[in-house]
Amino acid sequence: METFERLLGYANDAMWGYILIAVLIGLGLWFTVKFQFVQFRYIPEMFRVLFDKRAISAEGKKGTSPFQAFTISTASRVGTGNLAGVASAIAIGGPGAVFWMWIVALVGGASSFIESTLAQVYKIPEKNQYRGGPAYYMEKGLKNRKLGIVFAITITFTYGLVFSSVQANTIRLAFEKSFAVEKWMMAAILTIIVALIIFGGLKRIAQVTQLIVPIMAIFYIILAVYILTLNFGALPEIFAMIFQGAFGLREVAGGTFGAAIMMGIKRGLFSNEAGMGSAPNAAATSEVTHPVKQGLIQTLGVFTDTLLICSATALIIISSGAHLSAPESMDGIQLTQAAFESQLGQWAVIFVAIAIFLFAFSSIIGNYYYGETNIEFIKNTPTGLFIYRIAVLLMVVFGAMAEFDIVWAMADLTMGIMALINLYAITRLSKVAFAAMKDYSRQKKEGKDPVFYQDHLPGVSGMEYWKREDPIKSHEKENETLNSRG
């Protein structure tokens, strides 16, 4: 096991120390400029389309609502990365790591917009839902099914298996500190609950995440704002520490400058998933009138995750000084618990344990769906899906029993491989997403609530949906009526 962990460390150092930092930031900046700062220009529109209730097809509603698709992807985003991941980034890279988490979110918003828009453009209608994501746009947009299969295998392993073990590991650590719960007991409880959900299908996943995610996020943010209010006078100093840690000469001389960048980008990507190719699987399930709408919604998810929730956690940890005084044996979530305890008392440790259970559990559900939709891309068989579900449950058990370092090392490596494959694909297909954005902007300027059809993108092949007789005829008629009245 030690040899395996050491090999993981070498591979991660090479990937995150050289390749992914340049690719993530470089492509994010290029997409931002090429798409005319879409992640900033359309912020008001993001909130408008999130609650769009007119996205209903002529045949009746097939997919999830835009809000449900948002919560499925947010369920995967908002979890261990926001509490345990932020803590480990600060512990290793110092406060400066927070700045690089922000950068990943800000420039990654453009990558997120592109991948989720493409997921809608190339989605496939099924009997009562939609399927889509990177594997699908690799096959239909790039005409490369083999690459799609490679990605499908990678994301199924990364999210359905490895990331689920990370979430289970974090829950176990939190409950171990708060309630002294034995590993085997936590593993059994988690496995039973996860089994009840994942054998219930997508609709149950959407229902559960739609209920849990907004409630847990709101309560966590309220408590975080309260703590930050108590430390309001220290906030200028905290922000100074973050920026100094990101660029300071002391950090360069002390050798922590590189660690701040690496850990900030690692944990930022793990948390917000911008450009990684995971959120498009949820984005494709949504019933919208135009692909760009879901692209905007998923970009909002990136900002919500990192700029709001991750920042709140980071500011609390730095203001408490827990990252300076905590023993080295304290892992991830336990550092966050220590920070909350120093501000609010012993009861806060229990609160964080319950919060991380909800955050991480909802992430397991979201992660499971990403694997399911890609298993069906490879080959849609009940046997394959059943085997996958059993494998997910086994990895939940493994995560609850394993040590902190090895599950995170596995997650970092598989996450990096997945991101590189997806970023290659969306770079090749970015012109399709750009044309869709232009079509959306044109209709908005004409005073319409944009509606999309295949012939809006002449020369683009591979779309199985968005035919004139398929999506949302009633919505187009409503636009025509409103325009005639205007």
N, C-alpha and C positions, 0 to 999 in steps of 0.2 A: 504493500500500500504506500509506503514512503517513497519508493522508486516511482510509482505512478504519479504521486503528487508532485514530485520533483520534475518529472517530464512535463506535466501540465504547466508548471511554473515557467519552464524554459519557453514553451510554445506561446504562452500568454505574454511573456516579456517581449518576444519578437513581434507578435501581432499587434499588441497595444502600444509598444514603445516606438514603433516605426510606421507600420502600415496604416492602421485604422485611424490614428489621429489625423494624418494627412488626408486620408480619403473622406472621413466624415466631415471635417471642417472645410476642406477644399471644395467638395461637391456641394455642401450646404450653402456656401457663399456663392458658388456659381449658379445654383438653382435660384437663390434669392434674387440675384441681379437679373437673370434671364426671365424670371416670372414677375419682375417688376415689384418686388417686395410684397408678394401676395399675402404672406402670413401677417403682415401689419396693416395693409390697406383695407383688408376685408374683415377686420375684427368685429365691427357692428353687425355685418352680415352673418357672421358665424352664429351669433346669439339668435338672430331672426330665424335662420333655417333650422336651428336645433329643435324648435317646437313647431315645425311646419306640419300641420294636420291635414294638408290637402294632397299628400303623397299616396294616393290610392288608385290602383289600376282599375281598368274597366271590368276586369274579371273578379275584382275584390282583392283584398289585401293578401299578398303572398308572404312578404318578408317581415322583418321587424321594423318598427318605427325608427326614424332617425335618432330619437332619443334612446331607444333600446340598444341600437347598434353602438351609440356613443357609450352607454354604460357597460356593454360587454367588453369593449376595448379598454375603457377606463378601469374596469375590474381587473384587467391584466396589468395595466400601467400602475394603478394606485395599489400599493401593497408593500412588500418587503423593501423595495428600493427606496420608498419614501421615508421609512423609519430606520431599518437596519442598514441599508445601502448608504444612505447619507452619513450615518454614524461612522461606518467603516471608512468611508472616503475622507472624512475629517480626521479620524484617528491616525490614518496613514499619511495622507497628503496635506494635512493642516487646513485651516480656514480657507486658504486659496483654492482648494478643490471646488468649493461652492461656486466660485466665479466661472470655472470651466463647465460646471453643470448648467449654468445659465446660458453659456455660449452654445452648448450642444442643443438646448431647447430652442433658442432664438433662430439659429441658422437651420436647425433641423426641422423647424416648422415648414419650410419650403419642401423638404424631402417628404415629410408626412403628407402634405397636400398632394404631391404628385402621385405617390404610391396608392393613396386611398381613392383618388379620382380615377386612376387606371383600374383599380379593383372594380369600380362601378361600370366603367366602359366595357370591360370584358367579362362581366359576371354572367352566370348561367342560370336561367330559370328552371326550377324543379317543380315537383307537384305542389308543394305548399310552402316553398321557401326559395332562397337564392344561394348559390355557392360562388365563391370567387376568391381572389387573392393573388399573390405573386406567382404561384405555380400556374394559375390560369392565364395570367397575362404573359407569362413566358411562353406558354404553349400557343396561345392565340395571337398575341401581338408580335412576339419574336419568332414564331413558328418553330419553336424549339421545345418539344415535349420532354426530351431527355433532361434538359436543364431544369424544367419544371418538376420532374420527378426527383432530381437531386435536391432541389429546394424543399419539396414536400417532405422528403425523408429527414432533412436537416431540421426543419421547423417542428416536425412531429417529435423528434428526439429532444430538441432544445426546450420547447415549451411544454409539450405534453408530459415529458419525463423529467428532464434535468431541472427546469424551472419549478416544476411542482415539488420536487425534492427540496429545493431552496426554500420555498414557502413553508413547507412542513417543518424544516429544520428551524426556521425562525420562530414559528409558533411554539415549538418544543422548548427552545431557549427562553422565550418570554415566560412560559408557564412554569418552567423549571425555577426561574428566579422568583416568581410571584407566589406560586402555590406548591413548590417542591414536588411537582407531578413527575412520576417516573416516565422514562422514555417509552417503554412498551405500552403504557396506558394511553399516552398521547397519540402514539401511532395507531392504536386500535380505535380510538374515538374518531380521529381524522379520517381513517379509512372507511369506517361505516358511514359517516356523513357524506363524504365525497361520492361513495358508491350510490347512495340514494339519489343524488342529484344527477350524476352523469348518465345513469341508466334511464333518466326521465326525458332526455332529448333536448333539442335547442330551445323550444318554447319555454321549458321549465328553467333553463339557464337564463334566458332573457328575463323571465319573471323574477327570479331570485336576485339577479344583479341589479335590476331596475329598482328593487326595494332596498337592497343593502347599500349600494355605492353612494347614493346621495346622502343618506342618513349618516353613515359613518364618516364621510368626508366633512359634512357640516359640523358634526360634533367635535371632530378632531380640530378643525380650523378654529372653532369658537374657543376651545381650550387653549390652543396655541396663541390666538390673539390676546387672550387674557394674560397669559404668561409674558408675552412681549410687551403688553401695556405696563405690567409691573416693572419691566426692565427698559422702559421707553428711553430714559436718559442715557442708557448705555448703547443704544442702537447706532449712533454715529461712530462710536469706537469700534463696534462689531463690524460695520461695513468697511471701516478703514482697515481692520485686520484681514478681511476677505480680499480686498484689492491689493493690499501690501503682500499678502501671501501668494497672490497670483503673479505679481511682477517684481516683488522686492528683491534687492540685492542680497539681503540676509538669507533668503530662501535659496538663491542661486549658489551662494557660498556654502550653505549648509547641506546642499544636496537634496533638499525637499522640493525644489522647483519642479523637477520632472515628475516627482510623485504626485504633486498637486494636479498637474495637467492630466497624467495618466488616470489617476483615481477619479478625478472629476468627470472625465469623458466616459470612463468605464461605467461608473455608477449612474451618470446622467443618461446614458444610452439604455442601461438596464431598466431604469425607472420610466423614461418617457417613450422609449422604443422608436423614436423618430428615424425613419429610413431603414429600420431593421427588417421590415416585411411582415410583421405580426399583425398590427392593427388593420391592414387592408383585408384580412380574412373576416373581420367583424364588419368593416365598412361595406363589403360586398353584400351583406345580408339585408341591408336597409332598402326600404321602398322610398325612393326619392324621384322627383321629376327631372333632375339633372345631375349627372355625375359629380359636378363641381360642388354641389351642396354638401355631399358627404366628405369630399376632400376638405372643405372648410371646417366641418364639424370635428373631424379627426385632428386637425391642426389645433383647434381649441382644446382638445384633450391633452395635447403635448404641453401647452401653456399652463393648463390647470394643474397638471401633475407636477411639473418642475418649478415654475415660477411662483406657484401658490403653496402647494403642500410640502414639497421638498425644502423650499426656502424657509417655511415656518419651522420645520424640524431642525434645520441647520442653525437658524438664529437662536433657538432654544438651547441647543447643545453648546454653542459657542458662548452664549451669555452665562451659562451655568459653570463653564470651565470644566465640565465633566471629562472632556477629551484630554485634559491635562493631568487630572488627578486619578483617573480610573486605572485600576490594575490592568496589566497586559492580558490577563486571562479573561477579561470581560469582552465578549464578542458582540458586534453589531447592535442588535436590539437591546441587549442588556445595558449598553452605553446610553442609549436613548432613554431607557427606564431610569437610569441613574440621574440623567439630566432633569427629567420630570420630577423625580423624587426630591432633588435639591431645591426645586422651586415650589412644589406643592405639598410635599410630605409623602408618607408611605402609601397612602391610598392611590397616588398617581401611578405607582408601579403596577398596581392591579388594573387601573384604567388602560394603561398602555398594552398590557397583556391581552385584555379583551379587545382593544382596538386592533392590535396586530392580528388577532385571530380572525376578525371580520375582514380586514384588508387582505390578509394573505389567503384566507379561505376563498374569497371572491376571485382572487388572482388564479387560484388553482382551477376554478370553474372556467374562467376566461381562457386560461392556457389549454385546458382540455379541449375546448371547442376548436382552437386553432389546429390542434392535431387531428381532430375528427374530420374537419373539412378537407384536410390534405390527404388523409387516408383514403377518403372517397375519391379524391382526384386520381390517385394511383390506381386503385381498383375498388369499386363499390361492392363489397361483399359483407354480409352480416358476420361471417367468421372473422374477417380481418378487423372489423370494428370491435368485436367482442374481445379479441386478443389484445387490441390496443387499450381497451378499458381496464383489463386486468393488469397490463403493464403499468398504467398510470397509478393504480392502487398500490402496486408493489413499490413504485418509486416514492410514493407518499410514505410508505413504511420505512424505506431506506433513508429518506430525508429526515424523518423524525428520530432515527437511531444514529445517524452518521455525525461526524464532526463538522464544525463550521467551515474550516478552510477548504476542505476537499470539494464540498458541494458548490461553493462559490467559484472555485477554480474551474470546475467542469462547466459551470454556467458561462463564465467569461469566454472560454474557448469556443464553445458551440455558438454562442451569441455573435462572436466576431465573424465566424465563418458564414453564418446566415446573413449578416449585414452586408458582407462583401458581395455575395451572390445577388442579393436584392438590389443593391446600389448599382451594380453593373446593368441590371435589367431596366431600372427606371431611368438610367442615363440614356440608354438606347431608345426608350419609349417616351422620353420627356416631350418630344415634339407633339405627340398625341395629346398629352395632358395640357400642353400649352394651347393647342387648337381648341380644346374643350373650354379652357378658361376664356379665350377670346370670344367664343360663341356665347358663353354665359354673360360676359361683359356687354356684348352687343345687345342682347335681349334686355338686360337691365337698363341700358341707355334708352331703349325704345319704350320703357315703362312697363315691361312685362315681368311676370314671375317666370323665370326661364324654364322651358321644357326642351328636352333633348330627344333627337331621333338619329338613327344611323347616318342618314344623308346630310346631317349637319357637319360631318367630317368626311368629305369626299376623298377617296383614295385610301382610307383606313379600312382594312379588312379584319376579319376575325371576330366581329361582334355577333353574338347569338341573340342578344336582347336588343331593345331600343328600336324595334321595327315600328313602322307607322301604325300597325294594327295592335301593337302590344301595350306600350305603357301610357296610362294616365290620359286617355282621350278626354275624359270629363274635365280634367284640369286645363287642357288646352282650350276647350270650349269656354270654360270660365274666363280664361285670359281674353279670348276674343270678345266675349260679352262685356268685360270690364273696359277693354280698349274702345269698343264701339260707343259705350256710354261716355268715355272720356272725350 
